[in-house]
Each structure stands twice: as structure tokens, then as C-alpha cells.
Amino acid sequence: MSNAKSLVIPLLLIIVGSGWLLTTLDIVPGIDWVWTLGIAGVGLLTFLVGGFNKATVVVGSFFIIMSLLSVLRQTGRISIDIEIPILVILAGVLLLIIRHPAIPMPKWMLESSVLKS
């Protein structure tokens, strides 16, 4: 098992435990931490397992920012009517960012293009 993949279970436990503790201590009550931290965990794990490339920049970043917006919505700072358009704009911005040549293509995409040749 690779180093990144062996981190999945410990990181998930830390993420869920942290949210549970924050709710129990009434530091940030009223937030569905399993949902919010689960989304953030998916975003972080995307980078850990997939590395840094055009696919993970979009997927990982989108999930991490989605979890932050979820906290803002659940604490009453923004409404769902604000959250959804921000996510649509974010998707467009991320798709523009990955056009930058400094962000590498995913290995699986390069391998599939070699097979077609």
C-alpha cells in the first residue's frame, strides 16, 4: 500500500473526531460535521491519493471550498441562494485555472493518449 493510501483511514478518523469534538464542546454547534468534514476530507484525500494535477485541482479544491461554504450556510452567514451560485462560479474559475501550463496532466490521461497513438 502506498504512503498516501495508508493515510486515508487515520485522516478520516481525525476529521470525524474533530467535528464531533467541536459540536460536543459547543464551539460550533448546529453544524452537521459528518457532512461538512466528510466533504473536506474528500477534497484533501483527492490531493493525497491523486497528487497535484489538472483533475485533482478541480475536484479537490471544489470539495474543500464547498465544505467551507457549507459551514457558512449552516451558521447562517450565507443562504443556499448564495451558496449555489458561488459553487457554479467556482467551477468555472477552477476550469480556467487548470488551463495554466504549470499544472500537469494526470498520469492516467497521459497513458490513455499514448495507448491511442
N, C-alpha and C positions, 0 to 999 in steps of 0.2 A: 504494500500500500504506500502511495507517495506521501510525502510530508503534508501537503495541502489537504489531501483527502482524510488523513488521520486527525486533522483538526476539526472536522465537521461536528462530531458528537460533543466534544468539550465546549466548543463555541456555542452550540445550540443550548446546552445546559446553562452556561453563563448568561446567555441572552434571556432565557426564560426566567431564570432565578433572579436576575437583576430587575426585571419588570415586576415580578411577584413581590420582591422586597420593597420597591418603590411604592407599590399600592398598599402593602401591609403597614408601612411606616407613615402612610398618609402624606407622603412627599408630593406625589402627583396622583391623587385619587380620581376615579372616574374615567380612567383610560383603559381600554382593552389592550393590555400589554402583550398578551399572546399574539394578537393580530399585528399590532404595531411593531413589536420587536421581531416577530416572525418575518415580516416584510423586510425589515432592515437586515436581518440575518441572511435572507435570500440574496439581497444585494451584495453583502460582504462576501458571502460564500461564492458568488459568481466570480468575483475577482480572485479569491483564493484558489478555486478549482480551475478556472479558465485562464488565469493570468490577465495581462493587460493587452487587449486588442480591440478592434472595432466593435465586435459583438458584445464583449463584456462591458465596455464603456457605456454603451446604450442601456443594456439590461441592468447591470449592477447599479449604475448611477440613478436610473429611473426608480428602482425599488427603494434605494436609500432615501431619495428625496420624497418619494411617496410616503414613506414611514414618517418623515418629519412633518409633512402636510397633514397626515392623519392625526398626529399629536395636536397640531394647531386646531384642527377641526373638533377633536374630542374635548379640548379645553375651552372651546367657544371663541377662539380668536379669529377663525375664519369659518365660513359656511361651506356646505357641499357645492353651492353655486359658484363659489370662488375656487375651491379645490380642483374641480374637474377641468375648468378652462386652463388653470395653471399647469395641470398634467399634460394637456394637449399641447400647450406652448412648449413645455419642457421636452416632449417627444420630438418636436420639430427642431429645437435648439440642439439636442443631442445628435440628431441625424445630420445637422450641419457640422457639428464639431468633429464627427468621425470622418469627415471628408479630408481632414488635415493629413498630409502625408507622414507626419511623425507618429501617428497611431498605426501600429502594424495590423495586417490582416490576420485573422485567426488561422492557426495551422491546419485545421480541418478544411478550411476553404481553399487554402493553397494546395493541399493534397488532392482535393477533388478536381481542381483545374488542371493539375498535372495528369491525372488519370484520363481526362477528356482529350488531351493532346495526343 
